[in-house]
Structure formats: C-alpha cells, structure tokens
C-alpha cells in the first residue's frame, strides 16, 4: 500500500469518526443499516400511509370533547349536581369541572352547545356535534367541520391496559407499569400496549417491517419522522435487518439531511464534496472500509434523490401541475406542527408517484407537538386575541387548523394527474400519553389515564376508509370517583379526581390502524401480543369483560 493511499484511507476513517462524534450526520447515520439491495418480496400493492400526530405532555382531551346531553337524567345515589345543573351527562360534567369557566382556572367547564351562561364572558359555548349530544371546544371549529363532513371521528376513553379491569378489586388486576408517568405511558402508546414499557421497538416500525418483508431497494425507510428519533418507528424486517426511521427536516428545499458543509451550496462545499467523492470512488482492500464507503455513498445518493424530488414539486411555479397542491401546502399553518405536516404532504406527493424515484407503497409518518402538560395556566386568559387562543385552547386550535389544512392539501393532490385516489389512502391519528383529571388543581389539570383520540381520513361514503360521524368506544359519565358493583353499565369508572379507567385498549385502536394498512387479522398478534386479552370470552370474569372485539370498526378494510 502506498503511503499516499494509506493516509487517504486513514483520513477518511478519521473524518468519518469525527463526523459521527460531532453529530454532523446524526440524522442519517442511524439509517445506514437499512440500505438494502433487494426488492421487497410480497409487499402489498397500491399506496397507503399512516400519519401519527403525537401530542406530548398528556392532552386534556376532556377539554376537547364534552358531553352536551342535558335531557337524559342519570340520578346517582348520594350525589347532587352543582346548583343550577341537573343530573344529566352535561350537569355531571359541569359539576366535576367545578362549574363553568368564569376567568379562573379552578372552574373548567365549557357551556354546552346551544346553551347560555349570562355570567360567562370568557368562553363561547361548545360547538355541537351529533345533534348537540356532544360538544367540541370552541377553539376548534375546524374539527367540527371535519366531523360533520364524515372525515373525523373520536375514540373515547382509550388508554394503555394489560387486561380489562374495574375499580372493584383493582389491585388484583394486571395493570400497565408506572401509571401517570410520561415516559412509561408514552412508551406503551408507541409500543402498542401491553405491560412491557422497555420494548425497544414500536408498532409503527414493526408493522412496516412485516408488511414490506425486506428493505426497499432505494434505501428509503418506510418509516419517516419529521420530529427526530422516535421509538414508534423502530422495527425489524423478518430477515432480521433493523428498521430505523428516516429523519427529515421541515425544509422545502433540502429536508433530507446530508453531511454538514458538503452540500455544494458554496465553493467550499463544492470542494469538500469533490474530495469526499474522490475518497468514495477509491477501492479499499479492507472489507469494513469498503462496506462503510458503500453505505455512505448510498446515503448521500438517497439524500440527493429525496431533496431533488421535493424541490421538483415547486419547479415551474404557477405552471407546475403541482401549483394548486403547493398553494394548499403553503396554507397549512406556519406553526411547528404545521411545518411538519407540510413536509408529510410533500413526501406523500413524491413517494406515491408511480414510476417516480421513490415509488413507495407503504409509509408511516411521525410528527409531534408539545406543551400539553397543563398543570398550570390551562386557561390563563380564555378570550381569544384577534382569533388566536392561548393556554390549552391555543394548543387545540393549532392542531385543529393544521389537521384541516393538511386534509385540504391531500384533496388538492388528489386532483393532480396521476394521483387520483390518494385522498383515500392516508389516515391521520393522534396519540398522547394520557388525558388529565376532570377536576382542577386550582390552575390546571393533572396526569390521569383514559383519553379521547382522533382519527382523520376520507369518509367511506366517498370511497375513503373512515366510517365517521360517530364516536367510538365508550364516552364515560363525567362523575368524579365513580364505581359500580354490578354488571358494566357502559358509563365507566374513575378515581376521585376523574382519572378514568380506559374501556378501550391502545392495542385495539392501534390494531385497527394496522389492519387497514394491510396486516392480516391472523398476524395482528405478532404486532400486538396482548391483543387477545380484549376478545369476548378471553377474560375469566364475565362481569369485567366489557369489550366487543379486538379491533374497532372505525376504518373500512
């Protein structure tokens, strides 16, 4: 070996080590083990995508979807509703919330749809759905629109469970570890339920690996995160190869991150890339060095492919076939969540294109937004300022606006030649570690358990997968410290601050989404080993077994 060749190889390896240590390639080095060369065998046909929106901190979803029924009397022995309210679902809700919000966060109730409260000058009434039987937070008219169009549904009182349980004999049931813990409950949502929060993989990654069988030939992982690393998208192919999420930024020109200062954006960048390419073109006798060279070369090539495809969407300006789509993407709010969903929309456009450089058929996306740990200041000032809400209302407003505009972007893409049907091929859903207590801590709400989650997709009445215009699961009676001794009465149980025992398991909701993506019913237990615990007859105590099916029928398969 010549001295010059040795120095070049040594410098190449030294530079690669420094690059990894400095984090210059931190967004794509974890993906290098996925670079396969064989086409997927037996991969499902067509295109489908799941988009997970994670609401970090524990979303107070009882402040999103409230009971509006003020006519059905549900008397409770020994309990009296708050003065001025009746023993109805709405009356018990207002009682448990400490009354209607009057500018102080120790009273968190929202006026029911169509109702009036002369003393409430802060919050307008809730937005009615299902004939005002339920109401949505007044900050989210976009969600009301989506729901009424059949494009949105809610899954009520869903959360991590090991088996069906109830308050009577609570300590005798198997329970998820570390209830009310952010980290543990986040892990269980991403893993797909069960009682092991230490599983290193997530159901999104496991599902993608099982569906595709082997890594895609172009090296682009089927799991894509616009919000950094996430366990939800970590998985494994049946061949044993690891599947890690492909991480992207929100940039409209270079979202697929390449080596820092090697992009060619400057003369110095051109020179660095030229030297690097020269090293990559060398033949190295050492197997490790040669393999690393090949992987790095493929990674750089993939980044170029993705960036060129994304940039190509806007080429041509107003004359581009994507002009209307680009306009719709730009209309997605310029918030952290909105920027992430813009990138998801772009990636769907370049991935779903038949004959394109990517040509994927199954993808799972992950975006996230935070601020939901509302122990204090949940409604610090409920009056919206120029239409902008703050506190928890403001967080819900951002999600609602981003979801509506993301849906409109997909509908715009559906009108582009070659994309007909794409609006029916994407399902968006939310996850959050838990909901929060019904009653206030004086200035906000605290960690709880069962929650409400959302699912958005095109309605089945228009060829889409969502069987909407209804609420799935069992919306519980909003009554603090509720328990019963007889057979399940569908109204749910909770502890003294309104921490609801879930009546739908994470496993069930997640399995429904996986089933739509193409996982067979027979293979669902491979992704969700605990799923069988929620089948009729699976539980020895029939009085506890309040579940109907392993999966919920909110998606048409």
C-alpha positions in Angstrom: 0.0 0.0 0.0 1.4 3.4 -0.9 1.9 6.0 1.8 -0.5 8.3 0.0 -3.2 5.7 -0.2 -2.7 4.8 3.4 -3.0 8.4 4.5 -6.2 8.9 2.4 -7.8 5.8 3.9 -6.7 6.8 7.4 -8.0 10.3 7.0 -11.3 9.0 5.5 -11.9 6.8 8.5 -10.8 9.5 10.9 -13.1 12.0 9.3 -16.0 9.6 9.4 -15.4 9.0 13.1 -15.3 12.8 13.8 -18.4 13.2 11.7 -20.3 10.7 13.9 -18.9 12.2 17.1 -19.8 15.7 16.2 -23.3 14.8 15.1 -22.8 16.1 11.6 -24.5 13.1 10.2 -26.6 12.2 13.2 -29.8 12.4 11.2 -28.9 9.8 8.7 -26.2 7.5 10.1 -28.8 5.5 12.2 -30.4 4.7 8.9 -27.4 3.2 7.2 -28.1 -0.4 8.4 -31.3 -0.3 6.4 -29.7 0.1 3.0 -30.9 -3.0 1.2 -30.5 -4.0 -2.4 -33.3 -6.5 -2.9 -36.8 -5.5 -3.8 -39.5 -6.3 -1.2 -40.9 -9.7 -1.7 -44.7 -10.0 -1.3 -45.1 -6.3 -0.4 -48.7 -5.1 -0.6 -49.8 -3.4 -3.7 -51.0 0.2 -4.0 -50.2 3.0 -1.6 -51.3 3.6 2.0 -49.9 5.9 4.7 -50.4 6.4 8.3 -49.6 9.8 9.9 -49.2 9.9 13.7 -49.6 13.2 15.4 -48.2 12.9 19.0 -49.5 15.5 21.5 -46.7 15.4 24.0 -47.4 16.1 27.7 -50.8 14.4 28.1 -53.6 16.2 26.3 -56.6 17.1 28.4 -59.0 15.6 25.9 -61.9 16.1 28.2 -61.4 19.8 27.4 -61.7 18.8 23.7 -64.8 16.7 23.6 -67.5 17.3 26.2 -71.0 15.9 26.8 -73.8 18.1 25.6 -76.8 16.0 26.6 -78.8 18.0 29.2 -82.0 16.0 28.9 -81.2 12.4 29.9 -81.5 12.1 33.7 -78.9 9.9 35.3 -79.5 10.1 39.1 -76.7 8.9 41.3 -77.4 7.8 44.8 -75.9 10.1 47.4 -74.7 12.6 44.8 -76.1 16.0 43.9 -75.2 18.1 40.9 -73.9 21.6 41.3 -76.5 24.2 42.0 -78.2 25.2 38.7 -77.5 22.0 37.0 -79.5 18.8 36.5 -78.3 15.1 36.9 -77.6 14.8 33.2 -74.4 14.0 31.4 -73.8 17.7 30.9 -74.8 18.5 34.5 -72.4 16.0 36.0 -69.6 17.2 33.7 -70.1 20.8 34.8 -70.2 19.7 38.4 -67.0 17.7 38.1 -65.3 20.5 36.3 -66.1 22.8 39.3 -68.6 24.9 37.3 -68.4 26.9 34.1 -65.3 28.8 33.4 -65.5 32.4 34.7 -62.0 33.6 34.2 -60.3 31.5 36.9 -58.9 28.1 36.1 -60.4 26.4 39.2 -63.6 26.1 37.2 -63.0 24.4 33.9 -66.5 23.7 32.5 -67.5 24.8 29.0 -71.1 25.9 28.3 -72.9 23.1 26.4 -73.7 23.5 22.7 -76.7 25.8 22.3 -76.6 26.8 26.0 -76.2 30.1 27.6 -74.5 31.4 30.6 -75.1 35.1 31.2 -72.1 35.3 33.6 -69.6 33.7 31.2 -67.9 36.4 29.2 -64.8 34.4 28.5 -65.7 31.2 26.6 -68.4 30.9 24.0 -70.5 27.7 24.1 -69.1 24.4 22.8 -69.5 23.5 19.1 -72.2 21.0 18.7 -71.9 17.6 17.0 -74.3 14.7 16.8 -77.3 16.9 17.4 -75.6 18.6 20.3 -75.3 15.4 22.2 -71.6 16.2 22.4 -69.7 19.5 22.1 -66.2 20.4 20.9 -64.0 23.1 22.5 -65.0 26.5 20.9 -61.4 26.9 19.8 -61.6 24.1 17.2 -64.3 24.9 14.6 -62.1 23.1 12.0 -62.6 19.8 13.8 -66.4 20.4 13.9 -66.3 20.9 10.1 -64.3 17.7 9.6 -66.5 15.7 11.8 -69.7 16.9 10.2 -68.2 16.0 6.8 -67.5 12.5 8.0 -63.8 13.0 7.8 -63.1 12.8 11.6 -64.0 10.5 14.4 -63.2 10.2 18.1 -62.1 7.2 20.1 -63.4 7.7 23.7 -61.7 6.6 26.9 -58.8 4.8 25.2 -55.5 4.1 27.1 -52.9 1.5 28.0 -54.3 -1.7 29.5 -53.0 -5.2 30.2 -56.4 -6.7 30.6 -60.0 -5.4 31.1 -60.3 -4.1 34.7 -62.5 -2.2 37.1 -62.3 -0.5 40.4 -63.7 -3.3 42.5 -60.7 -5.5 43.2 -58.5 -3.1 41.3 -55.2 -4.3 42.8 -55.9 -7.8 41.8 -55.8 -7.0 38.1 -52.7 -6.7 35.9 -52.0 -3.1 35.2 -49.7 -1.0 33.0 -46.4 -0.1 34.7 -46.0 3.4 36.2 -49.4 4.8 35.6 -49.4 8.6 35.1 -45.7 8.5 34.1 -45.0 10.5 31.0 -42.1 8.3 29.8 -43.8 4.9 30.6 -47.2 5.8 29.1 -45.6 7.3 26.0 -43.6 4.1 25.6 -46.8 1.9 25.9 -48.6 4.0 23.2 -45.7 3.7 20.9 -45.1 0.0 21.6 -48.8 -0.7 21.1 -49.9 -1.6 24.6 -49.1 -4.5 26.9 -47.2 -4.3 30.1 -43.6 -4.0 29.0 -42.6 -0.4 28.5 -39.0 -1.3 27.8 -39.5 -2.9 24.4 -37.0 -1.1 22.1 -39.3 -1.2 19.0 -42.7 0.5 18.2 -45.7 -0.9 16.5 -45.3 1.5 13.5 -41.9 0.2 12.8 -42.8 -3.5 13.4 -45.8 -3.1 11.2 -43.8 -1.5 8.3 -41.1 -4.2 8.5 -43.7 -7.0 8.5 -45.6 -5.5 5.5 -42.6 -4.9 3.3 -40.6 -8.0 4.4 -37.3 -6.6 3.2 -35.8 -3.1 2.9 -36.8 -1.1 -0.1 -34.3 -1.1 -2.9 -33.7 2.6 -2.9 -32.8 2.6 0.8 -35.6 4.9 1.9 -37.1 3.5 5.1 -40.9 3.2 5.1 -40.9 4.9 8.4 -40.3 8.7 8.3 -40.0 11.1 11.2 -40.3 14.8 10.9 -39.8 15.1 14.6 -36.4 13.5 15.4 -35.9 10.0 16.7 -38.9 8.0 18.0 -39.4 4.5 19.3 -42.7 4.3 17.5 -40.9 3.9 14.1 -38.2 1.5 15.2 -38.7 -2.1 13.9 -37.2 -5.1 12.2 -37.7 -6.9 8.9 -38.4 -10.6 9.0 -34.9 -11.1 7.7 -33.5 -9.7 10.9 -32.4 -6.4 9.5 -33.1 -3.4 11.7 -35.6 -0.7 10.6 -34.9 2.8 11.9 -36.9 5.9 10.9 -35.7 8.1 8.1 -35.4 11.5 9.8 -36.2 14.7 7.8 -36.3 18.4 8.5 -39.1 20.7 7.5 -37.1 22.4 4.8 -38.8 22.8 1.4 -35.6 22.5 -0.5 -33.2 20.1 1.4 -35.3 18.2 4.0 -33.2 15.1 3.7 -30.2 15.9 5.7 -26.8 15.3 4.2 -23.3 16.0 5.6 -22.8 19.4 7.0 -20.9 21.8 4.7 -20.7 19.2 2.0 -23.8 20.2 0.1 -22.2 22.3 -2.7 -24.1 25.4 -1.6 -20.8 27.3 -1.5 -17.5 26.9 -3.4 -16.0 25.4 -0.2 -18.9 23.0 -0.1 -18.2 22.0 -3.7 -14.6 21.3 -2.9 -15.4 19.3 0.2 -17.9 17.2 -1.8 -15.4 16.7 -4.6 -12.7 15.5 -2.2 -15.2 13.2 -0.4 -16.4 11.8 -3.7 -12.9 11.0 -4.7 -12.4 9.1 -1.5 -15.7 7.3 -2.0 -14.6 6.3 -5.5 -11.4 4.7 -4.2 -11.1 0.9 -3.9 -10.3 -0.2 -0.4 -8.9 -3.7 0.4 -10.4 -3.7 3.9 -14.0 -5.1 4.0 -15.2 -2.8 6.7 -13.8 0.3 5.0 -15.4 -0.8 1.7 -18.7 -1.5 3.2 -18.7 1.8 5.1 -17.9 3.6 1.8 -20.8 1.9 0.0 -23.3 2.7 2.7 -22.2 6.3 3.0 -22.3 6.7 -0.8 -25.9 5.2 -0.9 -26.9 7.5 1.9 -25.6 10.6 0.2 -27.3 9.5 -3.1 -30.6 8.9 -1.3 -30.5 12.4 0.3 -29.9 13.9 -3.2 -32.8 11.9 -4.6 -35.2 12.9 -1.9 -34.2 16.6 -2.0 -34.4 16.8 -5.8 -37.9 15.2 -5.7 -39.1 17.6 -3.0 -37.6 20.6 -4.9 -39.2 19.4 -8.1 -42.7 19.8 -6.7 -42.3 23.6 -6.9 -40.4 23.7 -10.2 -42.4 25.7 -12.8 -44.2 27.9 -10.4 -47.8 28.7 -11.4 -47.4 26.5 -14.5 -46.4 23.4 -12.5 -49.0 20.6 -12.3 -48.5 20.8 -8.5 -49.4 24.5 -8.3 -52.7 24.1 -6.6 -51.2 21.4 -4.3 -48.3 23.8 -3.4 -50.8 26.5 -2.6 -52.7 24.2 -0.3 -49.4 23.0 1.4 -48.5 26.7 2.0 -51.9 27.2 3.6 -51.0 24.7 6.3 -50.3 27.0 9.3 -46.7 28.1 9.8 -46.5 26.5 13.3 -44.2 23.8 14.4 -46.8 21.1 13.8 -48.0 22.8 10.6 -44.5 22.8 9.1 -44.1 19.1 9.9 -47.4 18.3 8.2 -46.3 20.3 5.2 -43.3 18.0 4.8 -45.5 14.9 5.2 -47.7 16.2 2.4 -44.7 16.8 0.2 -43.3 13.3 1.0 -46.6 11.7 0.2 -46.6 13.5 -3.2 -43.1 12.3 -4.2 -43.5 8.8 -2.7 -46.8 7.9 -4.1 -45.9 9.0 -7.7 -45.9 5.8 -9.8 -42.7 5.5 -11.7 -41.0 8.2 -9.6 -37.6 7.9 -7.9 -39.1 6.8 -4.6 -42.3 4.9 -5.6 -43.2 3.7 -2.1 -46.3 1.6 -1.3 -46.5 1.8 2.5 -45.3 4.6 4.7 -45.7 5.6 8.3 -45.0 9.2 9.3 -44.4 10.7 12.7 -44.9 14.4 13.8 -45.2 15.8 17.2 -46.1 18.9 19.2 -45.7 19.7 22.9 -47.0 21.9 25.7 -49.8 19.6 26.9 -48.6 19.1 30.4 -51.1 21.7 31.7 -50.6 21.6 35.4 -50.8 25.3 35.5 -52.4 28.0 33.4 -54.6 25.7 31.4 -56.9 28.6 30.5 -54.9 31.7 31.6 -56.9 34.1 29.5 -59.7 32.5 27.6 -60.5 35.5 25.5 -59.0 35.0 22.0 -56.8 37.8 20.8 -57.5 38.5 17.1 -58.8 35.0 16.8 -55.8 33.4 18.5 -56.4 31.4 21.6 -53.9 30.8 24.3 -53.4 28.1 27.0 -54.7 24.7 26.2 -57.3 26.2 23.9 -54.4 27.6 21.8 -52.8 24.2 21.6 -56.0 22.6 20.4 -56.5 25.4 17.9 -53.1 24.7 16.3 -53.9 21.0 16.0 -57.3 21.7 14.5 -56.1 24.2 12.0 -53.2 22.1 10.9 -55.3 18.9 10.5 -57.9 20.7 8.4 -55.4 22.2 6.1 -53.4 19.0 5.8 -56.6 17.3 4.7 -57.2 20.0 2.1 -53.7 19.6 0.8 -54.3 15.9 0.3 -57.5 16.7 -1.5 -55.6 19.1 -3.8 -53.1 16.4 -4.5 -55.9 14.1 -5.4 -56.8 16.4 -8.3 -53.2 16.2 -9.8 -52.9 13.9 -12.8 -51.6 10.5 -11.6 -52.7 10.9 -8.0 -56.4 10.1 -8.2 -57.4 8.3 -5.1 -54.6 9.5 -2.9 -57.0 11.3 -0.5 -58.5 7.8 0.3 -55.0 6.3 1.0 -54.0 8.4 4.1 -55.2 8.0 7.7 -54.1 10.6 10.3 -54.5 9.9 14.0 -53.4 11.3 17.4 -51.7 9.8 20.3 -50.9 11.3 23.7 -49.6 9.5 26.9 -52.9 10.1 28.9 -55.7 12.5 29.4 -55.9 14.6 32.6 -58.0 14.9 35.7 -61.5 16.2 35.2 -61.3 18.5 38.3 -58.9 21.3 38.6 -55.8 21.6 40.8 -56.6 25.3 41.1 -54.9 26.4 37.9 -54.9 23.4 35.6 -55.2 19.7 35.4 -53.0 16.8 36.4 -52.0 13.4 35.0 -54.8 10.8 34.6 -55.4 7.8 32.3 -58.2 7.1 29.8 -58.4 9.7 27.0 -60.0 10.7 23.7 -58.0 10.3 20.5 -58.8 11.5 16.9 -58.7 9.7 13.6 -59.0 11.7 10.3 -59.4 10.2 6.8 -61.7 10.5 3.8 -65.2 9.2 4.6 -66.3 5.8 3.5 -69.4 7.4 1.8 -67.0 8.9 -0.7 -64.7 5.9 -1.2 -62.5 6.6 1.8 -61.7 4.3 4.8 -63.2 6.3 7.7 -66.6 5.3 9.0 -67.2 8.6 10.5 -70.0 10.8 12.1 -69.8 8.9 15.3 -67.8 8.4 18.5 -66.2 5.0 19.1 -65.5 3.4 22.4 -67.5 4.4 25.4 -67.7 8.0 26.4 -67.8 7.9 30.2 -70.1 9.7 32.6 -68.1 12.7 33.8 -68.6 12.0 37.5 -65.7 12.0 40.0 -64.9 8.9 42.0 -67.4 6.7 40.2 -67.6 3.0 40.6 -70.3 0.3 40.4 -70.7 -3.2 41.8 -73.0 -4.8 39.2 -72.5 -5.6 35.6 -70.8 -3.0 33.4 -73.2 -0.2 32.6 -71.1 1.5 29.8 -70.7 4.7 31.8 -67.2 4.0 33.0 -65.4 4.2 36.3 -62.8 6.7 37.6 -60.9 7.7 40.7 -61.6 10.6 43.0 -60.3 13.3 40.6 -61.7 11.8 37.4 -58.9 9.5 36.3 -60.8 7.2 34.0 -60.1 3.5 33.8 -59.9 3.0 30.0 -62.7 1.0 28.4 -60.8 0.7 25.1 -57.2 -0.5 24.9 -54.3 1.1 23.0 -53.9 -2.4 21.4 -57.4 -2.2 19.9 -57.1 1.2 18.4 -53.6 0.5 17.1 -54.6 -2.9 15.6 -57.4 -1.3 13.7 -55.0 1.1 12.0 -52.5 -1.8 11.3 -55.3 -3.9 9.9 -56.2 -1.1 7.4 -52.6 -0.9 6.4 -52.7 -4.5 5.3 -51.8 -6.6 8.3 -54.0 -9.7 8.3 -56.1 -10.5 11.3 -54.1 -13.6 11.9 -50.8 -11.6 12.0 -52.1 -8.9 14.4 -50.9 -10.8 17.5 -47.4 -10.6 16.1 -47.5 -6.8 16.4 -49.8 -6.7 19.5 -49.1 -9.8 21.6 -51.6 -8.7 24.3 -54.5 -8.1 21.8 -56.2 -11.4 22.6 -56.9 -10.1 26.1 -59.7 -7.9 24.7 -61.7 -10.5 22.8 -65.1 -11.6 24.1 -64.7 -14.6 26.4 -60.9 -14.1 26.9 -61.4 -12.8 30.4 -62.4 -15.3 33.1 -64.6 -12.7 34.8 -67.6 -12.1 32.6 -68.7 -9.1 34.6 -65.4 -7.4 33.9 -65.3 -8.3 30.2 -66.9 -5.2 28.6 -65.2 -5.5 25.3 -66.7 -6.5 22.0 -63.9 -7.1 19.5 -60.2 -6.9 19.1 -60.4 -4.1 16.6 -62.8 -1.1 16.4 -64.8 -0.7 13.2 -63.8 2.9 12.5 -62.0 2.0 9.3 -63.3 0.1 6.4 -60.9 -2.7 5.5 
